[in-house]
Amino acid sequence: MKITILGTGTSCGVPVIGCQCEVCRSEDPRDKRLRCSILVETESTRILVDAGPDFRQQILPQPFRRIDGILVTHSHYDHVGGMDDIRPYCQFGQIDVYADPIARKGMLEMLPYCFAENRYPGVPAIGLHEIHAGQPMRIGDIDILPVEVMHGKLPILGYRFCNFAYITDMKSIADDQAALLRGVDTLIVNALRFDKPHHSHQLVDDALIFARRIGARRTLLTHMCHDVGLHAEVNKRLPEGIELAFDGQVLQKNGEIFG
């Protein structure tokens, strides 16, 4: 299995429009953060997690082949705003999109023309499926376990793929859901910044505590705003086994461990 990190930024992305901070002016490509998304692939199956407004830019460098499923974490615009751009992939057939009941309702309201009884030609061919936390599912040859986390007061989904887990926009998680993540080797999880608490996102210290809570061997931080700091400098401050993820980073599975 191969994981490609397509984006690691918050809803504003980095650089932030109009900002002149050192992160937004950085020439290090690792400080350029598109909206959060990953691609999970085996030789026969390809799964996208979220399709935000940067999806077109993110997917252009990738080989053009079928997308077997799209897993939605939640229906905020920075996570589904690029869903219309999947239409070129519909030449391979209908694309199945999976979301919990709240996100499914949000997508029906956001993209009504995709689900109308009489759709006009050219709209994306989407099969929208309802899924639930704690209920295992399978797409192609990839086993998936949806896990509920809280985005402030909004329940959203993270996903476990064997010994890898992907969580974004989390503020908290119940004990029974955290138990579903124990034994994960590699974790990608959100960490907005170091200070100034946020009502619906965890900070770096929260992410470190959570990683220890589930026993992850390696943790990569995502959904970071410009306030988190420069990639190269922040990585020197983080404990062993913790690092900032960056756009375009590839995690390749060797046996049961991601390199």
Buried (B, 14 or more C-beta within 10 A) or exposed (E): BBBBBBBBBBBBBBBBEEEEBEBBEBEEEBBBBBBBBBBBBBEEBBBBBBBBBBBEBBBEEBEEEBBBBBBBBBBBEBBBBBBBBBBEBBEEEEBBBBBBEBBBEBBBEBBEEBBEEEEEEEBBBBEBEEBEBEEEBEBBEBEBBBBBBBBBEBBBBBBBBBBBBBBBBBBBBEEEBBEBBEEBBBBBBBBBBEEEEBEBBBBBEBBBEBBEEBEBEBBBBBBBBBBBBBBEEBBEEBEEBBBBBBBBBEBEBEEEBBE
